[in-house]
């Protein structure tokens, strides 16, 4: 019978708060990143990245962190139907740091946390029966009631021929065996823990552990003796992880010497952070195991996934995708520094995108200079006078956007492009809603390219990662080579900043001189961009002919099959003119929609400045124009 899931992962799901500064003591760290955490949660997340059908069985707090955990799973494609919110417990936290490549301070905040609130009555027999594999981790056996829940799940698994995989995941601090600040103490001898684990072993088909974890499972610090003790309790396949050395698999009897067991060698990579490598190892291992590829291939996946993660910051977000892992395995012999490999880093960036935008209709109102100059010219206004007016206008435009997207049910298919100079309230209001949000980085209309902030990379680090960074670069095909080089060097720095801060980049190109755009120029600009190692996630272009579409398509096919696509800009065209452009391009493979502004809002804005229309009328006029443009796009799409 076809199973709904390949894997159900049961156990810890929490939040990792990772110190951003490498080399700092946790006491000194001042900047942190927030990631999904908990071994079972990381494994579920990693298995989903390997293309498996995964469900997570756990509990989270009815709090901000719990919602973050659920949302993160959902974005990764993990089924969350069995994750329940606990109103009486908070989601568990862990604070982590990277002092050097041997020391990773770790503090668990898990006293009576939500995932430890799982009980036997929370375990559904039909749900457990719906998977091919049930994965459990050791921590939930450390307390009586979650332990009982795990055994309930094990009994249902055995009843319905579900394979059981145990990651021993021994954390002495979580068994109450060390001081609370000893999160990275990996072994403390305990007969009680050994006995508890040995009661689980008979239920298992696969048991995975480090040498320290095998030692606690076998109640001895002699590895072979420990393996033999575990074998006396179970016929499960035993997988021994030995870090940088590699791993072993034991399907039958245990040899008398470890040197007699085949070593599946790991990959030589620089170590930044070893925490989380085991969870990545499990995700690779399960890919091979679930797909019946044999233990040699499963361990190849596992060792490679673990190697990739130790070279990166964080646990769950560092786990490679299936595409990324396959690329690394294909090229590993030629990769000297995986952390510096541009292709691997690029693949990680583009194959972990959380939102798939098949089509997007953007209302662009990031205009500042245009509106400032209009108010100065027409009304002789000073910055003190026009600043509050422009802030008010931006919010009226947003209301027009909402009016249209609500009436046409466009959540997930629409968005805005807005500045933070006058539109910060707009950005605050729309962030967290199901819309694409882009914001400009450049100081228009400056040539050469100049940014709004002296250090744009630092400024971007304060912006939500969901915001797309838009950059307009104005270049003529016959510009002086020195000017072109200056502009592209500046753009290159922005691209690297976006890669570092994990923001997507939308690159807008327009000719510097009106009327100088030639049909071949788009292709030349795109080729120049890619040859410099700049890969925009989006292109924002004015494409006015089939020849230009053909040129853009050829460059995307040749250089970047992972590009999100092209959105058409308006350049002040009328709705009728935009309709003609939509007719020309909307069915092109790389066409994703439009990013148009003045066509929609400028006439309404001027009438509102002149007090010829009210706020409500301004909103309605913008909404109608936006709706007309959307309908024009949709009639050809």
ROGU-88332 format. One line per 2 residues: their letters; for each residue x, y, z of C-alpha. Coordinates in steps of 0.5 Angstrom, whole numbers, plus 500, padded with zeros to 3 digits. Layout:
<rs>
A = X:Y:Z; ...
</rs>
This chain:
<rs>
XX = 500:500:500; 503:507:498
XX = 504:511:504; 503:518:505
XX = 510:520:508; 517:517:507
XX = 519:520:514; 515:522:521
XX = 520:525:525; 518:525:533
XX = 522:529:538; 525:536:539
XX = 523:542:535; 526:549:538
XX = 529:555:536; 537:556:535
XX = 539:563:537; 546:563:534
XX = 552:568:535; 553:572:529
XX = 560:574:531; 566:568:530
XX = 571:568:535; 567:571:540
XX = 565:568:547; 558:567:548
XX = 558:572:554; 561:578:549
XX = 556:576:543; 552:582:541
XX = 549:580:534; 545:573:533
XX = 541:570:528; 535:566:529
XX = 534:559:526; 530:552:527
XX = 533:548:532; 532:541:535
XX = 535:535:533; 529:532:530
XX = 526:538:527; 533:539:524
XX = 533:532:521; 526:533:519
XX = 528:539:515; 534:536:512
XX = 530:530:510; 525:535:506
XX = 531:538:503; 533:532:500
XX = 526:531:497; 523:526:502
XX = 516:527:504; 516:529:511
XX = 512:530:517; 514:533:524
XX = 511:530:530; 512:535:536
XX = 509:540:540; 511:548:540
XX = 509:554:545; 503:558:543
XX = 508:563:542; 512:567:537
XX = 518:562:537; 513:556:536
XX = 509:560:530; 516:561:527
XX = 518:553:528; 511:552:524
XX = 512:557:519; 519:555:517
XX = 517:547:517; 511:549:512
XX = 516:553:508; 521:547:507
XX = 515:543:505; 515:539:512
XX = 508:537:514; 506:540:520
XX = 499:537:521; 501:533:527
XX = 505:539:531; 500:542:536
XX = 501:549:540; 501:548:548
XX = 498:554:551; 502:552:558
XX = 509:551:555; 514:556:551
XX = 518:553:545; 525:551:547
XX = 531:555:546; 538:554:545
XX = 544:559:545; 550:558:541
XX = 556:561:539; 563:559:535
XX = 569:561:539; 574:557:534
XX = 573:550:530; 574:546:537
XX = 569:550:541; 562:551:540
XX = 559:554:547; 551:552:547
XX = 546:553:553; 539:550:553
XX = 533:553:555; 528:547:555
XX = 526:547:562; 519:544:561
XX = 519:546:554; 513:545:549
XX = 516:539:546; 517:535:552
XX = 510:536:553; 508:531:548
XX = 504:525:551; 501:518:550
XX = 494:521:548; 497:525:543
XX = 500:519:539; 495:517:533
XX = 495:510:531; 493:512:523
XX = 498:517:523; 504:513:525
XX = 501:508:520; 502:513:515
XX = 509:513:514; 515:508:512
XX = 520:511:517; 519:513:524
XX = 525:517:526; 526:518:534
XX = 532:522:538; 534:520:545
XX = 532:526:549; 525:525:549
XX = 527:518:553; 530:522:559
XX = 523:524:562; 517:519:564
XX = 511:522:560; 515:524:553
XX = 518:517:554; 511:514:554
XX = 509:518:548; 515:515:544
XX = 514:508:546; 507:509:544
XX = 509:511:537; 514:505:537
XX = 509:500:539; 504:503:533
XX = 510:503:528; 512:496:530
XX = 504:494:529; 504:497:522
XX = 511:495:519; 514:502:520
XX = 521:502:520; 524:505:526
XX = 530:509:526; 534:512:532
XX = 539:517:533; 541:517:540
XX = 543:524:540; 546:524:547
XX = 546:530:551; 548:529:558
XX = 545:536:560; 538:534:558
XX = 539:528:562; 541:532:568
XX = 548:530:568; 552:536:568
XX = 551:543:570; 547:547:566
XX = 552:551:562; 555:544:559
XX = 551:544:553; 557:541:549
XX = 559:536:554; 558:530:550
XX = 559:524:554; 558:522:562
XX = 557:515:564; 550:513:566
XX = 548:506:567; 541:509:568
XX = 541:512:561; 544:506:558
XX = 539:502:561; 534:507:558
XX = 537:506:551; 537:499:551
XX = 530:498:552; 529:502:546
XX = 534:498:542; 529:492:540
XX = 524:496:537; 529:499:532
XX = 531:497:525; 537:503:524
XX = 541:506:530; 545:512:529
XX = 550:515:534; 557:518:535
XX = 563:514:538; 560:517:545
XX = 553:515:543; 555:508:542
XX = 559:508:548; 553:510:552
XX = 548:505:549; 553:500:550
XX = 555:502:557; 562:502:556
XX = 567:507:553; 570:501:549
XX = 567:502:542; 567:495:540
XX = 565:492:546; 559:498:546
XX = 557:495:539; 557:488:541
XX = 553:490:547; 548:494:543
XX = 548:488:538; 546:483:544
XX = 539:487:544; 538:488:537
XX = 539:486:530; 538:493:527
XX = 543:496:523; 548:500:527
XX = 551:506:524; 557:509:527
XX = 559:516:526; 567:518:527
XX = 567:525:525; 572:527:520
XX = 575:520:519; 568:518:516
XX = 563:512:518; 562:505:519
XX = 556:501:518; 554:494:521
XX = 549:490:519; 551:483:522
XX = 556:481:527; 561:486:530
XX = 568:485:528; 573:484:534
XX = 577:490:531; 574:497:529
XX = 580:497:523; 577:490:521
XX = 570:494:519; 570:498:512
XX = 571:505:513; 566:510:509
XX = 571:516:509; 568:523:510
XX = 570:529:506; 576:534:507
XX = 573:541:509; 575:546:513
XX = 571:546:520; 567:553:522
XX = 562:549:526; 561:542:528
XX = 554:543:531; 548:540:527
XX = 553:536:522; 550:530:525
XX = 543:532:523; 545:533:516
XX = 548:527:516; 542:523:518
XX = 538:527:512; 543:524:507
XX = 543:517:510; 535:517:510
XX = 535:519:503; 539:513:501
XX = 535:509:506; 528:511:504
XX = 530:510:497; 533:503:498
XX = 540:506:495; 544:501:499
XX = 548:503:505; 554:505:501
XX = 551:510:497; 547:512:503
XX = 553:514:507; 556:517:501
XX = 550:522:502; 551:522:509
XX = 558:524:510; 558:529:504
XX = 552:533:508; 555:533:514
XX = 561:536:511; 558:541:508
XX = 554:543:514; 561:544:518
XX = 563:549:513; 557:554:515
XX = 554:558:520; 548:555:523
XX = 545:548:523; 538:547:519
XX = 539:553:514; 546:550:513
XX = 543:543:511; 544:542:503
XX = 539:541:498; 538:535:494
XX = 541:539:488; 546:542:492
XX = 549:535:495; 549:532:488
XX = 553:537:485; 558:537:491
XX = 558:529:490; 560:530:483
XX = 565:535:484; 568:534:491
XX = 575:531:488; 576:538:485
XX = 573:543:490; 579:545:495
XX = 575:550:499; 567:548:499
XX = 566:554:503; 569:558:498
XX = 566:555:492; 562:560:488
XX = 557:554:485; 556:551:491
XX = 554:557:495; 550:559:489
XX = 546:553:489; 545:553:496
XX = 542:560:495; 537:559:490
XX = 535:552:491; 533:554:498
XX = 528:560:496; 522:559:501
XX = 517:562:496; 515:560:489
XX = 513:566:485; 510:564:479
XX = 507:571:477; 507:577:481
XX = 504:584:479; 508:589:483
XX = 506:596:484; 512:600:484
XX = 512:607:488; 519:608:490
XX = 520:614:487; 523:620:491
XX = 527:624:487; 521:625:482
XX = 516:627:487; 520:632:491
XX = 522:635:484; 515:636:482
XX = 513:639:489; 519:644:489
XX = 517:646:482; 509:646:482
XX = 509:649:489; 515:651:491
XX = 515:646:497; 521:645:502
XX = 523:638:505; 520:640:511
XX = 513:641:508; 513:636:503
XX = 516:630:507; 510:629:511
XX = 506:630:505; 510:624:501
XX = 509:620:507; 502:620:507
XX = 501:619:499; 505:613:500
XX = 500:610:505; 495:612:500
XX = 498:608:495; 498:602:499
XX = 491:603:501; 490:603:494
XX = 494:596:493; 490:593:498
XX = 483:595:495; 485:591:489
XX = 489:585:492; 483:584:496
XX = 478:585:491; 482:580:486
XX = 484:575:491; 492:576:489
XX = 495:574:496; 501:570:493
XX = 501:573:486; 502:581:488
XX = 507:586:491; 510:593:492
XX = 516:596:490; 517:602:496
XX = 522:606:499; 524:607:506
XX = 525:614:506; 518:616:505
XX = 515:609:505; 518:606:512
XX = 511:606:515; 508:602:508
XX = 514:597:509; 512:596:516
XX = 505:595:515; 506:590:509
XX = 511:586:512; 509:579:514
XX = 503:579:509; 503:574:503
XX = 506:579:498; 513:580:495
XX = 516:586:498; 522:590:494
XX = 525:596:496; 531:600:492
XX = 538:601:494; 540:606:489
XX = 540:614:490; 537:615:483
XX = 538:618:478; 545:618:480
XX = 551:616:475; 555:612:476
XX = 551:608:481; 551:610:488
XX = 547:608:494; 542:611:499
XX = 547:609:505; 554:610:506
XX = 555:602:507; 549:599:504
XX = 551:592:506; 551:594:514
XX = 544:598:512; 541:591:509
XX = 543:587:515; 537:591:519
XX = 532:590:513; 527:583:513
XX = 530:578:509; 524:577:506
XX = 525:584:502; 528:584:495
XX = 533:589:494; 532:593:488
XX = 538:596:484; 537:601:478
XX = 543:601:474; 543:606:468
XX = 548:604:462; 548:606:455
XX = 551:601:450; 557:605:448
XX = 559:608:455; 566:609:456
XX = 569:603:459; 571:606:465
XX = 564:608:467; 561:601:465
XX = 567:598:470; 566:603:475
XX = 558:602:475; 559:594:475
XX = 564:594:481; 559:598:485
XX = 554:593:483; 558:587:484
XX = 559:589:491; 551:590:492
XX = 551:583:490; 556:580:495
XX = 552:584:500; 546:581:498
XX = 549:574:498; 552:575:505
XX = 545:578:508; 541:573:504
XX = 537:578:501; 534:577:493
XX = 537:582:488; 532:585:483
XX = 536:588:478; 533:594:473
XX = 537:596:467; 535:602:463
XX = 539:606:458; 542:612:461
XX = 540:616:455; 533:616:453
XX = 532:613:446; 539:610:446
XX = 537:603:447; 538:598:441
XX = 535:591:441; 542:588:442
XX = 543:592:448; 539:588:453
XX = 543:581:451; 550:585:452
XX = 548:588:459; 546:581:461
XX = 552:577:459; 556:583:462
XX = 553:582:469; 553:574:469
XX = 561:574:466; 562:578:472
XX = 559:573:477; 553:577:479
XX = 547:573:478; 540:577:480
XX = 534:573:482; 530:578:478
XX = 531:582:472; 526:589:471
XX = 527:591:464; 523:595:459
XX = 522:590:453; 519:593:447
XX = 520:587:441; 521:580:440
XX = 528:581:439; 529:583:446
XX = 525:578:449; 529:573:444
XX = 536:576:447; 534:576:454
XX = 531:569:454; 538:566:450
XX = 542:569:456; 538:566:462
XX = 538:560:458; 545:560:458
XX = 547:563:464; 542:562:470
XX = 536:557:469; 535:559:477
XX = 533:566:475; 526:568:478
XX = 525:571:472; 523:578:468
XX = 518:583:471; 517:589:466
XX = 517:596:468; 513:601:466
XX = 517:607:464; 511:612:464
XX = 508:608:459; 500:609:459
XX = 496:603:460; 494:602:453
XX = 502:602:451; 503:597:457
XX = 497:593:454; 501:592:448
XX = 508:590:451; 504:585:455
XX = 501:582:449; 508:582:446
XX = 511:578:452; 506:575:457
XX = 507:568:454; 515:568:454
XX = 518:563:458; 521:568:463
XX = 516:573:464; 513:573:471
XX = 509:580:471; 510:587:472
XX = 513:592:476; 509:599:474
XX = 508:605:478; 507:612:475
XX = 502:609:470; 498:607:476
XX = 499:613:481; 502:619:478
XX = 496:622:475; 492:621:482
XX = 498:624:486; 498:630:482
XX = 491:631:483; 491:629:490
XX = 497:634:491; 492:640:488
XX = 487:638:493; 482:636:487
XX = 481:629:490; 480:627:497
XX = 484:621:500; 478:616:499
XX = 478:618:491; 486:618:491
XX = 486:611:493; 480:609:489
XX = 483:612:483; 490:608:484
XX = 486:602:485; 482:602:479
XX = 489:603:475; 492:598:478
XX = 486:593:477; 486:595:470
XX = 493:593:469; 493:587:472
XX = 487:585:468; 491:587:462
XX = 496:582:464; 492:577:465
XX = 488:577:459; 494:575:455
X = 497:570:461
</rs>
